[in-house]
Amino acid sequence: MSFVKVEEKSRLSGPPVWGVQNRYFRRTRTFDPAYCLNYQLHKHNNRINPTGDLEHQLPPASAGMPCHRIQPVTPRAKCGAGRPFRGLSGASSRGCQEQPDRAYGSFMDRIRTILLPGSILPAQPAYDALIEALGPEVQAVAKDLELYAGDEPPPGWSLDTEIDGVLREAEALGWETFHLVGYSGGGAAALAFAARHPDRLLSLALLEPAWAGNWDWSPGHTELWKKYEQLEALPPEQFLPAFTRLAVKPDAVLPPPPPGPPPPWMAKRPAGIKAFRRCFKDYDLERERLAAFPRPVFYALGGLSNPDAYGEIASRLARVFFPDFHLEVFPKRHHFDPPHRIEPGRLAELLRRHWEQAEASQAAGPADGHLPRVSAASRTAEILDDVRGDR
């Protein structure tokens, strides 16, 4: 089975068999026959040529659908020597032409994860470095928020809208269960998903979620949210700088804006952030549902982030998810200089370990075992004291 790299992006419309392929190469600009073969065998059992021949993988021009210019890439002769394309981690097969069955089997065995971004940077630039660091053994899908599907937040948007979007993405991928990662606003959506659909998740990873329910707030966290509310009246050019400053310690250095005019998508962000804030006031994230979540939870915290924001959330979630909650601190990082962009190698290693242990624990079954790898609530409190400088 050979790989092809799509050189043009097009929004095709056609029979259902092509739908997931279009979603795939719109996101990654890469077409992987193994990926499409897996999905189509699952959803359209008799509608493709199981040999994976390229002439059957792409629609003919006579079908009235625009054709893509494709560049065949010959796999290396030795299995495992192929270099994957960037975009969707492990998007290319690691097998070789001499052993197609092994290549297909390794694709099926990859770790499956969906990555949700924060309220500012789109998913692909946010997670490019992490996806590359995760390597071909992880099939990682960076999914944009439903909040930014149009020019304005969708009417009636809430975290439930993001939950529905994750469910649609998993259905398109043919995934019954998967690992879920969420950063900032995407972390809040990931928590809501875990509360509503715990049976769909193999594990949960939170990268400084923007919000984690309206219960058990500390005085410092309550005061911080009053400051957030005071920002609502500011014009957009003042809102974002003030918002980002509240998320970090006073001595933290915020990254300068990139040179040149802001990208077009930036104009949507102030309204999107405010939509998140409005949703957080009323959304019912049930503590009892989170406490019943049966899978491991990983939390990454920046040492230079505002401890009354993300450190406080870590402390509360450690009590909710105890004993299967693991906290990792990145001392030199903060919310707008996060590990998935600046230290992707270390975070990738921690996530792979988290996912592998979660899958091993599930395979062992409830009778055999729980892997003793998590931070107790008391240990989490000690770590957070160090982050705050209280010890």
C-alpha positions in Angstrom: 0.0 0.0 0.0 1.5 3.3 -1.0 1.0 6.8 0.4 -0.1 9.9 -1.4 0.4 13.5 -0.4 -2.4 15.8 -1.4 -1.1 19.0 -2.9 -4.3 20.9 -3.2 -7.1 21.5 -0.8 -10.7 21.1 -2.0 -14.1 20.8 -0.4 -15.5 17.9 -2.2 -19.1 16.8 -2.0 -20.2 13.3 -3.1 -21.2 9.9 -1.9 -20.8 9.2 1.8 -17.8 7.0 1.1 -15.7 10.1 0.4 -16.9 12.2 3.4 -14.4 11.1 6.0 -11.5 11.3 3.4 -12.4 14.9 2.7 -12.5 15.8 6.4 -9.2 14.0 6.8 -7.2 15.8 4.0 -8.8 19.1 4.6 -7.3 18.9 8.1 -3.9 17.5 7.3 -3.4 17.9 3.6 -2.4 14.2 3.7 -4.3 11.3 2.2 -3.6 7.9 3.8 -5.2 4.9 2.2 -4.8 2.8 5.4 -6.8 5.4 7.3 -9.6 5.5 4.7 -9.6 1.8 4.3 -10.1 1.3 8.0 -13.0 3.7 8.1 -14.7 2.5 4.9 -14.5 -1.2 5.9 -16.2 -0.2 9.1 -18.9 2.0 7.6 -19.2 1.0 3.9 -18.3 -2.7 3.8 -18.7 -3.4 0.1 -18.2 0.0 -1.4 -14.4 0.1 -2.0 -11.7 -2.1 -3.5 -10.1 -3.8 -0.5 -6.7 -3.9 -2.3 -6.3 -0.2 -1.6 -5.4 0.6 -5.2 -5.2 4.3 -5.8 -7.5 4.2 -8.8 -10.2 3.0 -6.5 -9.4 5.3 -3.6 -10.0 8.5 -5.6 -13.3 9.3 -7.5 -13.0 9.4 -11.3 -13.2 12.8 -13.0 -16.4 11.6 -14.8 -18.2 11.5 -11.5 -18.4 15.3 -11.6 -16.1 15.7 -8.6 -12.9 17.8 -8.8 -9.7 15.7 -8.9 -6.7 16.3 -6.7 -3.2 16.3 -8.0 -1.5 13.5 -6.1 2.1 12.7 -5.7 2.8 9.0 -5.1 5.4 8.4 -2.3 7.0 5.0 -2.4 7.4 3.4 1.0 10.9 2.3 2.0 11.6 -1.4 1.6 12.3 -2.0 5.3 9.2 -2.1 7.6 9.0 0.8 10.1 11.4 2.9 8.1 8.8 5.2 6.5 8.6 8.8 7.7 5.1 10.0 8.5 3.7 13.2 7.2 2.9 15.9 9.7 -0.7 16.8 10.7 -2.4 13.6 11.9 0.1 11.7 14.1 0.9 8.4 12.5 -1.1 9.2 9.4 1.2 7.1 7.2 1.6 3.4 7.5 4.7 2.1 9.2 4.7 -1.1 7.3 6.2 -1.9 3.9 5.0 -3.4 0.6 6.3 -6.8 1.4 4.2 -7.1 4.6 0.9 -5.2 4.0 -1.0 -7.2 6.7 1.5 -6.1 9.4 1.2 -2.5 8.2 -2.6 -2.6 8.5 -2.5 -4.3 11.9 -0.1 -1.7 13.3 -2.5 1.1 12.1 -5.4 -0.6 13.9 -3.3 -0.9 17.1 -2.4 2.8 17.4 -3.4 4.9 20.4 -6.4 7.0 19.4 -6.8 10.5 20.8 -8.7 13.7 20.1 -7.1 17.1 21.0 -9.2 20.1 21.8 -7.6 23.6 21.6 -8.1 26.7 23.7 -10.2 29.7 22.9 -7.5 31.5 20.9 -5.2 29.5 18.7 -6.8 27.1 16.2 -6.3 23.3 16.7 -3.7 22.6 14.0 -1.1 25.3 14.9 -1.8 24.7 18.5 -1.0 21.0 18.4 1.4 20.6 15.4 4.5 20.3 17.6 2.9 17.8 20.0 1.5 15.7 17.2 4.9 15.4 15.6 6.5 14.5 19.0 3.9 11.8 19.7 5.1 9.9 16.7 3.5 7.4 14.4 2.3 5.1 17.2 -0.4 7.7 18.1 -3.3 8.6 15.9 -3.9 12.1 17.1 -6.7 14.3 15.7 -6.5 18.0 16.4 -10.2 19.2 16.3 -11.2 22.8 16.1 -13.9 24.1 18.5 -17.5 24.2 17.2 -17.5 27.7 18.7 -15.6 29.1 15.8 -17.3 27.2 13.0 -18.8 30.5 11.7 -18.1 34.1 12.0 -20.1 34.4 15.2 -20.7 31.9 18.1 -23.5 29.6 17.1 -26.9 30.5 18.6 -27.4 28.7 21.9 -23.7 27.6 22.0 -22.6 25.9 25.2 -20.2 23.1 26.2 -22.9 20.7 25.1 -22.3 22.0 21.5 -18.6 21.0 21.9 -19.6 17.6 23.3 -21.8 16.9 20.2 -18.9 18.0 18.0 -16.5 15.5 19.6 -19.1 12.7 19.2 -19.5 13.5 15.5 -15.7 13.5 15.1 -15.4 10.1 16.8 -18.2 8.7 14.7 -16.5 9.9 11.5 -13.3 8.3 12.6 -15.1 5.0 13.5 -13.8 5.3 17.1 -16.0 3.8 19.8 -13.5 4.7 22.6 -10.5 7.1 22.6 -8.4 9.3 24.8 -9.4 13.0 25.1 -7.0 15.9 25.6 -8.2 19.5 26.2 -6.4 22.8 26.8 -7.9 25.9 28.4 -11.5 26.2 26.9 -11.0 22.9 25.3 -10.1 21.5 28.7 -13.5 22.7 30.1 -15.2 21.0 27.1 -13.2 17.8 27.8 -14.4 17.8 31.4 -18.0 18.2 30.3 -17.5 15.3 27.9 -16.1 13.1 30.6 -19.1 13.9 32.8 -21.7 13.1 30.1 -20.0 10.2 28.2 -17.5 8.5 30.5 -18.0 5.2 28.6 -16.5 6.7 25.4 -13.2 7.7 27.1 -10.1 5.6 27.8 -8.5 8.5 29.7 -8.7 12.2 30.2 -5.8 14.7 29.9 -6.3 18.3 31.0 -3.8 21.1 30.1 -4.9 23.9 32.4 -8.6 23.9 31.7 -10.2 27.3 31.8 -13.0 26.2 34.2 -13.9 23.2 36.2 -17.4 23.7 37.7 -18.8 26.3 40.1 -18.3 24.3 43.4 -15.8 24.5 46.1 -14.1 27.8 44.9 -11.4 29.2 47.0 -11.5 32.9 48.0 -8.6 33.6 45.6 -10.4 31.9 42.7 -13.6 33.8 43.5 -11.7 37.1 43.4 -10.1 36.2 40.1 -13.4 35.6 38.5 -14.7 39.0 39.7 -11.7 40.5 37.8 -12.6 38.5 34.7 -16.1 39.9 34.8 -14.7 43.5 34.9 -13.1 42.9 31.6 -16.4 42.4 29.8 -16.9 46.1 29.1 -13.5 46.6 27.5 -13.1 47.0 23.7 -11.5 44.1 21.9 -8.1 45.7 21.6 -7.9 46.1 25.4 -9.8 42.9 26.3 -7.3 40.3 25.1 -4.1 41.9 26.7 -5.9 42.3 30.0 -7.4 38.7 29.8 -4.0 37.2 29.1 -2.3 39.1 31.9 -4.8 37.7 34.5 -3.9 34.1 33.5 -0.3 34.3 34.6 1.9 35.3 37.6 2.8 39.0 37.8 6.4 38.3 37.0 5.6 36.0 34.0 6.7 37.3 30.6 4.0 37.1 28.0 5.1 36.3 24.4 5.0 39.2 22.0 2.3 39.2 19.3 3.6 37.9 16.0 4.8 40.5 13.4 2.4 41.7 10.8 -1.4 42.0 10.8 -3.4 39.6 13.0 -4.7 36.5 11.2 -8.4 36.7 10.1 -9.5 34.2 12.7 -8.3 36.4 15.6 -11.3 38.7 15.0 -13.6 35.9 16.3 -11.7 35.4 19.6 -13.0 38.1 21.9 -16.6 37.1 21.2 -15.6 33.4 21.7 -13.9 34.0 25.0 -16.9 36.0 26.2 -19.2 33.1 25.1 -17.1 30.7 27.2 -17.4 33.0 30.2 -21.2 33.3 29.9 -21.5 29.5 29.6 -19.4 28.9 32.6 -21.8 31.0 34.8 -24.8 28.7 34.1 -23.4 25.3 33.0 -24.1 22.4 35.3 -20.9 20.4 35.5 -21.9 17.8 38.0 -19.3 17.0 40.6 -20.9 13.6 41.3 -20.6 12.6 37.6 -16.9 13.6 37.5 -16.2 11.7 40.8 -17.7 8.6 39.1 -15.4 8.9 36.1 -13.6 5.5 36.0 -10.6 6.4 34.0 -7.2 8.0 34.8 -6.9 11.8 34.6 -3.7 13.6 33.8 -3.2 17.4 34.5 -0.4 19.6 33.2 0.2 22.8 35.1 2.6 25.7 34.2 4.7 26.9 37.1 4.3 30.5 35.9 0.5 30.4 35.4 -1.8 32.2 37.9 -2.1 29.7 40.8 -5.5 31.1 41.8 -6.7 30.0 38.3 -5.2 26.8 37.1 -3.5 25.7 40.4 -6.8 26.0 42.2 -8.5 24.0 39.6 -5.9 21.3 39.9 -6.4 21.2 43.6 -10.2 20.8 43.3 -10.0 18.1 40.6 -7.4 16.2 42.6 -10.1 15.8 45.3 -12.8 14.9 42.8 -10.8 12.4 40.7 -8.8 10.9 43.7 -7.1 8.4 43.6 -6.7 8.3 39.8 -5.4 11.9 39.3 -1.8 12.7 38.2 -0.4 16.2 38.3 2.7 17.3 36.3 4.2 20.7 36.7 6.2 22.4 33.9 8.1 25.0 36.0 9.0 27.5 33.2 5.7 27.4 31.3 2.5 29.4 31.7 -0.9 29.4 30.1 0.1 31.3 27.0 3.5 29.6 26.7 2.1 26.1 27.2 4.0 22.8 27.1 2.2 21.3 24.1 3.8 24.1 22.0 7.1 24.8 23.9 8.0 21.5 25.5 6.2 19.0 23.2 8.8 16.2 23.7 8.4 16.0 27.4 4.6 16.3 27.3 4.4 13.7 24.6 6.4 11.2 26.7 4.1 11.9 29.7 1.0 11.5 27.6 2.1 8.3 26.0 2.8 6.8 29.4 -0.6 8.0 30.7 -2.4 6.4 27.7 -0.4 3.2 27.8 -1.1 2.7 31.5 -4.7 3.6 31.0 -5.1 1.0 28.3 -3.2 -1.6 30.3 -5.4 -0.9 33.3 -8.5 -1.3 31.2 -7.2 -4.6 29.7 -6.5 -5.9 33.2 -10.1 -5.4 34.2 -11.5 -4.1 37.5 -10.7 -7.2 39.4 -7.0 -7.2 38.5 -6.2 -3.9 38.6 -5.5 -0.5 39.2 -2.1 0.8 38.4 -0.6 2.6 41.4 0.7 5.6 39.5 -1.3 8.6 40.6 -0.7 11.5 42.8 -2.7 11.5 46.1 -4.6 14.7 47.0 -2.1 15.4 49.7 0.8 15.1 47.3 -1.0 17.4 44.9 -1.4 20.0 47.6 2.4 19.8 48.3 3.2 20.3 44.7 0.8 23.3 44.4 2.3 24.9 47.5 5.7 24.7 45.8 4.2 26.4 42.7 2.7 29.2 44.7 5.9 29.6 46.7 4.2 28.8 50.0 6.9 26.4 51.2 
